[in-house]
Amino acid sequence: MTLEYTGRLDDETVFDPSRKSVAEETGLAEAQPEREYTPLTVEIGDEQVIEGMEEGLIGLEAGETETLTIPPEKAYGEPTDENIQEFETEELREMLGGQTPEEGSYLEAQNGSQGEVIHVDEEVVRVDFNPRLAGETLTFDVEIVDVN
């Protein structure tokens, strides 16, 4: 199944459009210049997209449009304390080639997940590896382009 989509948060902020025109209107095209905007093709049952989106796409036909509202438990879950990791400041500084991370900056873990630095002092650095969209209800306006 191939679809165009626009993902929004509760406050109507667009966080993930498939159409370049929407990305340009919202400023996302400037923020992510390397991204290509193309329709999404998914195989239902392959778990390529979040659970709530997959469930919402079942049974839709080519040409149909639908608005899917997906609660956190069917999207990226709720943020948890287990996803906040502590590092010794000195150790992390060595791993970063002598730089001290700043609060608000992002680090990438060895498994590729992104974490936001939420606390820095002489002793410890705390990094929040919760998914950026954890705890968010997501709304996707979808338009089915093709069903294969």
trRosetta pair geometry for C-beta under 8 A, 3 or more apart (Angstrom, degrees):
i j d omega theta_ij theta_ji phi_ij phi_ji
1 41 7.0 162 83 -151 39 59
1 42 5.8 -23 64 64 90 78
1 43 7.7 143 18 -99 78 27
1 44 6.6 47 4 -34 126 96
1 57 6.2 150 99 170 158 127
1 60 7.4 87 -155 74 144 101
1 144 6.5 -53 -171 -141 105 102
1 146 7.1 177 -152 93 44 59
1 147 5.2 -5 -110 -117 84 65
1 148 6.7 -148 -65 21 38 76
2 39 5.0 56 175 133 98 130
2 40 7.0 167 -151 85 56 41
2 41 4.6 -24 -96 -96 81 81
2 144 7.6 104 78 -166 52 60
2 145 4.4 -57 106 66 98 110
2 146 4.3 22 41 48 111 96
2 147 7.9 -138 25 -68 68 32
2 148 7.5 60 -14 -18 93 105
3 18 7.5 137 113 13 66 167
3 39 6.1 171 82 -168 22 99
3 40 5.6 -23 64 61 78 89
3 41 8.0 146 15 -89 63 37
3 42 7.5 -23 19 15 107 103
3 57 7.2 -116 -31 -122 153 121
3 142 5.1 -3 176 -167 137 103
3 143 6.3 154 -160 75 81 45
3 144 5.2 -43 -99 -106 96 47
3 145 5.8 -180 -100 3 30 87
4 18 4.9 -155 -149 78 60 127
4 19 5.8 39 -163 -52 119 99
4 39 5.2 -65 -71 -109 67 90
4 40 7.7 140 -99 16 23 80
4 142 7.2 151 81 -156 50 53
4 143 4.7 -5 56 55 98 102
4 145 6.1 90 -18 -49 86 111
5 16 7.5 1 109 116 105 93
5 17 7.3 -163 101 -145 57 44
5 18 5.0 77 43 -7 67 118
5 40 6.3 -19 11 15 117 126
5 140 5.1 -12 -166 -171 118 107
5 141 6.6 155 -154 78 59 52
5 142 4.7 -14 -100 -101 93 74
5 143 7.5 -168 -73 21 49 66
6 14 6.0 -50 -176 -133 101 111
6 16 7.6 155 -162 91 38 56
6 17 4.7 0 -117 -111 77 85
6 18 7.3 -110 -67 17 52 74
6 19 7.1 -37 -71 24 96 103
6 22 5.5 -122 -104 -170 118 165
6 140 6.9 157 75 -152 42 57
6 141 4.8 1 50 49 96 101
7 14 7.0 109 78 -159 55 63
7 15 5.3 -60 104 65 104 83
7 16 3.6 14 40 58 127 98
7 17 7.1 -142 26 -65 69 44
7 138 5.9 -19 -162 -171 101 111
7 139 7.2 144 -156 79 50 47
7 140 5.1 -21 -97 -97 69 83
8 12 5.6 -22 -172 -147 129 35
8 13 6.5 145 -156 72 73 39
8 14 5.5 -44 -96 -95 78 53
8 15 7.0 138 -119 10 25 81
8 138 7.4 141 71 -163 43 61
8 139 4.7 -24 63 67 94 99
8 140 7.6 172 18 -82 70 34
8 141 7.6 38 -4 -9 112 94
9 12 7.2 -42 70 26 68 15
9 13 4.6 3 36 54 112 95
9 15 6.0 71 -34 -23 96 121
9 136 5.7 -63 -129 -163 97 127
9 137 7.8 104 -159 73 58 60
9 138 6.9 -44 -100 -110 50 60
9 139 7.7 158 -105 22 3 89
10 136 7.2 -145 -11 -159 96 82
10 137 5.6 67 -64 61 103 101
10 139 7.8 115 -83 -11 43 111
14 17 5.7 8 176 -44 126 106
14 22 6.4 -147 -166 163 159 107
14 26 4.5 -84 57 -110 128 165
14 28 6.7 -98 106 -29 106 134
15 28 8.0 137 -151 -98 25 138
15 133 7.3 139 127 -90 163 118
17 22 3.7 -150 -158 96 159 125
17 23 5.0 -154 66 -58 121 75
17 26 7.0 141 -12 23 135 137
17 28 6.6 148 25 55 106 150
17 37 6.9 2 108 -135 86 121
18 22 7.9 45 52 43 44 130
18 37 6.0 131 172 -168 39 80
18 38 6.6 -59 -173 88 93 27
18 39 5.7 69 159 -109 139 36
18 40 5.7 -108 -102 -22 139 91
19 22 4.5 82 75 7 100 104
19 23 6.9 -168 96 -8 52 86
19 37 6.0 50 172 165 11 128
20 23 5.3 -56 -148 39 38 115
20 24 6.2 39 154 -22 71 103
20 29 6.4 66 -162 -97 76 128
20 37 3.9 166 -65 59 73 146
21 24 5.8 -53 -148 34 30 110
21 25 6.5 33 152 -21 63 105
22 25 5.7 -51 -147 34 33 113
22 26 6.3 12 160 -4 66 113
22 28 7.9 4 119 38 73 125
23 26 6.3 -70 -144 47 25 98
23 28 4.3 -91 -151 76 77 103
23 29 4.0 104 130 -56 103 87
23 32 7.7 -83 -161 57 126 105
23 35 7.6 -152 -142 91 155 125
23 37 5.6 -136 -5 -79 142 143
24 27 7.9 45 -174 -65 27 23
24 28 7.9 -76 -49 53 21 71
24 29 4.6 -4 -81 6 59 145
27 30 5.5 -47 -168 36 64 113
27 31 6.2 61 138 -21 80 107
28 31 5.3 -60 -144 42 40 111
28 32 5.9 -9 169 22 77 106
28 35 8.0 -39 147 56 97 147
29 32 7.0 -77 -136 60 20 74
29 33 7.1 59 162 -98 59 54
29 35 7.8 -127 -126 65 52 106
29 37 7.6 -46 -100 -34 97 133
30 33 6.8 -1 -154 -66 29 88
32 35 4.1 22 137 -4 115 124
39 145 5.3 -23 -144 0 157 154
40 49 7.6 76 158 -76 142 129
42 46 6.9 -162 -175 50 77 115
42 48 5.1 -163 -133 67 93 126
42 49 5.5 -33 -114 -13 149 119
42 54 7.3 -134 153 -104 144 82
42 57 7.0 63 75 97 133 174
43 46 4.1 66 78 -14 103 131
43 48 6.7 92 41 -5 74 128
44 54 6.1 133 -138 -162 72 91
44 57 6.3 -153 -92 96 109 114
44 58 6.1 112 -146 -91 145 77
45 54 7.6 146 -46 -170 29 129
47 51 7.9 -8 -127 -81 82 69
47 54 7.1 -40 -102 -61 42 159
49 53 4.4 -75 138 82 125 130
49 54 5.4 158 74 -55 97 85
49 57 8.0 74 65 -9 145 139
50 53 5.0 85 64 9 81 105
50 54 7.1 -155 93 -8 38 90
50 70 6.6 92 109 170 130 156
50 74 6.7 103 151 143 103 65
50 75 4.9 19 -179 -132 154 51
50 76 7.0 -67 -112 -52 134 64
50 138 7.7 79 64 51 158 148
51 54 5.8 -60 -149 36 30 110
51 55 6.3 27 157 -17 67 108
51 74 4.6 -114 86 -161 104 76
51 75 7.6 -121 45 -67 83 28
52 55 5.8 -52 -145 37 31 111
52 56 6.2 29 156 -19 64 110
52 68 6.7 146 142 162 94 117
52 70 3.2 130 112 -134 150 110
52 71 6.9 164 -90 37 149 56
52 74 3.2 98 -57 127 102 119
52 75 5.7 -34 19 -62 129 71
52 138 7.5 142 79 61 139 106
53 56 5.7 -60 -148 39 31 111
53 57 6.4 30 156 -24 66 108
53 68 6.1 108 -115 116 60 159
53 70 6.3 -33 -51 -72 67 150
53 140 6.1 37 -111 19 104 158
54 57 6.0 -59 -150 31 29 110
54 58 7.3 45 152 -39 61 93
55 58 6.2 -40 -163 3 35 115
55 74 7.0 -57 19 -165 133 137
56 60 7.9 25 140 -33 63 127
56 66 6.7 177 165 124 104 135
56 68 3.7 55 -180 -117 169 128
56 70 7.2 -94 -25 -73 136 101
56 140 7.5 143 86 62 154 117
56 142 7.5 136 121 15 119 144
57 60 5.5 -79 -164 19 53 123
57 68 7.8 -32 -50 -67 65 148
57 142 7.1 -86 -95 138 89 168
57 144 7.8 130 -149 -89 89 109
60 64 4.9 -143 -166 74 91 137
60 66 6.0 -100 -106 -11 133 140
60 142 7.5 0 -169 109 174 126
60 144 4.9 175 136 -52 115 144
60 147 7.5 -174 100 -80 70 125
61 64 5.1 95 60 -18 69 120
61 144 6.4 153 100 87 27 153
61 147 6.1 -73 -145 -15 46 147
62 144 5.3 -127 -113 123 32 106
62 145 6.8 -24 -140 125 86 22
62 146 5.5 16 -110 -117 116 30
62 147 5.0 -123 -46 1 88 92
63 144 6.5 -28 27 78 28 92
64 143 7.5 -177 96 -149 42 51
64 144 4.9 26 53 25 81 119
65 141 7.1 2 -175 -180 103 84
65 142 6.8 171 -152 91 57 51
65 143 4.7 -19 -101 -101 87 77
65 144 7.6 -149 -77 9 39 72
66 141 7.8 173 89 -153 39 46
66 142 5.3 -11 61 60 84 97
66 144 7.8 38 6 -25 103 98
67 139 6.4 -3 -177 -173 96 100
67 140 7.2 167 -155 85 50 46
67 141 5.3 -21 -103 -101 79 67
67 142 7.6 166 -93 18 28 72
68 139 7.0 162 84 -155 52 50
68 140 4.6 -5 56 57 102 95
68 142 6.3 25 -3 -3 110 118
69 137 6.5 10 -178 170 89 109
69 138 7.6 166 -155 88 45 45
69 139 5.1 -14 -104 -103 70 83
70 74 5.2 -117 -166 90 90 106
70 75 4.8 112 129 -63 115 106
70 137 6.8 167 82 -164 49 62
70 138 4.6 -15 61 64 105 91
70 139 7.4 179 17 -82 75 33
70 140 7.0 26 -7 0 117 102
71 74 5.6 74 60 22 73 96
71 75 6.9 -155 101 -3 31 102
71 137 5.4 -27 -115 -113 48 92
72 75 5.4 -74 -134 48 32 104
72 76 6.6 -59 -154 61 74 63
72 77 5.9 40 159 178 93 9
72 78 5.5 76 137 -67 143 65
72 134 6.8 61 -153 -171 116 48
72 135 5.4 -3 -111 -124 147 17
72 136 6.2 123 -89 53 93 32
72 137 6.4 -71 -38 -72 73 56
73 77 6.5 48 -114 -111 43 53
73 78 7.5 -6 -74 -27 71 88
75 133 6.4 -88 146 128 122 117
75 136 6.8 -80 100 79 151 77
75 137 7.5 159 0 -129 146 32
75 138 5.1 130 -110 10 150 121
76 131 4.1 -118 -173 86 131 145
76 132 7.9 -42 163 61 172 49
76 133 4.5 117 12 89 150 89
76 134 4.7 -107 119 -83 109 54
76 135 7.8 -48 85 7 99 44
76 136 7.0 27 42 41 115 90
77 80 7.6 -28 136 -22 122 105
77 131 7.2 102 48 28 91 122
77 134 5.6 -24 82 -134 72 93
77 135 7.8 -11 113 -47 46 51
78 134 6.1 74 178 174 16 96
78 135 5.2 65 -136 -84 58 76
79 83 6.7 -111 -162 52 70 131
79 128 7.7 -4 -155 -170 123 116
79 130 4.0 11 -129 -142 89 161
79 134 4.3 115 -67 116 70 131
79 135 5.1 -29 -11 -34 91 121
80 83 5.2 99 68 1 80 99
80 130 6.7 154 33 -98 56 109
80 134 8.0 -104 -3 -177 67 149
81 84 5.6 -53 -161 26 50 112
83 128 6.6 50 118 -167 93 61
83 129 4.6 -129 -180 74 87 80
83 130 4.3 113 102 -67 146 66
83 134 7.8 160 53 -42 165 169
84 118 7.2 -50 -137 37 112 138
84 126 5.8 9 176 -177 103 105
84 127 7.1 167 -156 82 57 40
84 128 5.1 -20 -104 -103 84 66
84 129 7.1 -178 -86 20 30 74
84 130 7.4 -13 -56 -27 74 96
85 115 7.1 -46 34 -136 107 160
85 126 7.2 163 83 -152 38 57
85 127 5.2 -17 61 61 88 92
85 129 6.2 31 -3 -9 106 119
86 124 5.2 -19 -165 -165 104 125
86 125 7.2 146 -156 75 54 45
86 126 5.4 -26 -98 -98 72 74
86 127 7.9 172 -85 19 25 73
87 91 6.0 -130 174 78 94 109
87 92 4.3 85 128 -58 136 120
87 124 6.8 139 72 -157 42 69
87 125 4.8 -20 63 61 96 96
87 126 7.9 175 20 -83 71 28
87 127 6.8 26 -3 -3 112 112
88 91 4.1 73 70 9 101 113
88 92 6.7 177 80 -10 50 86
88 123 7.2 -68 -141 173 68 54
88 124 6.5 -58 -110 -102 37 61
88 125 7.8 22 108 16 10 85
89 92 6.0 -62 -148 40 27 108
89 93 6.1 32 154 -26 65 108
89 100 6.9 12 -173 -133 100 101
89 120 6.9 100 -113 -159 112 78
89 121 6.9 -109 -61 86 142 45
89 122 6.0 -141 42 171 160 26
89 123 6.0 120 -3 106 116 12
89 124 6.1 -115 -38 -78 87 8
89 125 5.3 118 -96 -30 68 94
90 93 5.6 -52 -148 31 29 116
90 94 6.7 30 153 -19 62 102
91 94 5.9 -55 -157 32 31 110
91 95 6.6 28 148 -17 64 106
92 95 5.5 -53 -149 37 37 113
92 96 6.2 22 155 -8 68 111
92 101 6.5 -54 141 -1 128 115
92 125 5.1 -59 30 32 164 142
93 96 6.0 -67 -147 47 28 102
93 98 6.3 18 165 -145 88 22
93 99 6.6 -160 -147 76 69 31
93 100 5.4 -16 -104 -85 106 66
94 97 7.9 52 -180 -63 30 16
94 98 7.3 33 -109 -68 37 47
96 99 4.5 -87 128 58 116 91
96 100 7.7 148 74 -78 140 15
96 101 6.5 173 -56 -53 168 88
96 107 8.0 -81 -87 -118 119 116
100 120 6.8 108 165 -171 102 137
101 105 5.5 -143 -168 68 89 128
101 107 6.3 -39 -113 -59 148 118
101 117 4.7 -171 142 -91 124 156
101 120 6.2 -160 86 -92 79 133
101 125 5.8 82 54 -148 119 146
101 127 8.0 7 109 -82 164 107
102 105 4.8 88 63 -14 79 119
102 117 6.5 127 90 84 33 146
102 120 6.7 -85 -134 0 29 157
103 117 5.4 -133 -116 115 35 97
103 118 6.5 43 -142 -156 91 18
103 119 6.7 30 -100 -90 109 19
103 120 5.5 -134 -50 7 83 105
104 116 7.0 -18 -140 -171 24 100
104 117 6.6 -36 28 69 27 90
105 116 7.6 159 86 -151 29 60
105 117 5.0 14 58 22 75 124
106 114 5.4 -6 -173 -172 121 104
106 115 6.7 150 -156 77 68 40
106 116 5.6 -39 -98 -97 74 58
106 117 7.2 -144 -83 -5 22 82
107 114 7.4 150 78 -157 39 56
107 115 5.1 -21 62 64 87 95
107 117 6.4 81 -14 -53 105 94
107 127 5.7 -52 43 -132 125 142
108 112 6.5 -19 -174 -145 106 32
108 113 7.3 158 -154 80 62 32
108 114 5.8 -34 -100 -99 70 63
108 115 7.6 161 -96 18 22 77
109 112 6.9 -36 73 32 76 20
109 113 4.9 2 37 57 118 83
109 114 7.8 -144 5 -75 82 16
109 115 6.2 69 -38 -13 100 116
109 129 6.5 17 -29 -113 137 133
113 129 5.3 60 126 -163 128 109
114 129 7.5 158 91 -134 35 68
114 132 7.3 2 81 -45 122 105
115 127 3.9 56 141 163 135 108
115 128 5.8 161 -163 74 84 37
115 129 4.1 -42 -93 -82 106 71
116 127 6.9 160 75 -159 32 66
116 128 4.9 -17 58 57 88 100
117 120 6.3 19 169 -50 120 107
117 125 6.3 -42 -142 -175 104 106
117 126 7.5 117 -160 81 56 51
117 127 5.6 -36 -96 -102 54 78
117 128 8.0 -173 -81 16 7 78
118 126 5.2 -53 65 99 91 101
118 127 6.9 146 10 -116 83 23
118 128 4.9 57 -25 -20 129 111
119 124 7.2 16 110 106 110 93
119 125 6.8 168 91 -154 66 40
119 126 4.0 31 44 33 107 110
120 125 5.2 7 -108 -113 73 84
120 126 8.0 -133 -60 26 45 66
121 124 6.3 23 52 50 90 63
121 125 8.0 -172 30 -75 50 53
130 134 4.4 -84 167 25 107 152
130 135 7.9 23 161 -10 138 105
131 134 4.5 123 61 -43 82 92
133 136 4.7 -80 -170 38 73 129
133 138 6.6 24 -178 -68 132 120
144 147 6.4 10 173 -53 126 93
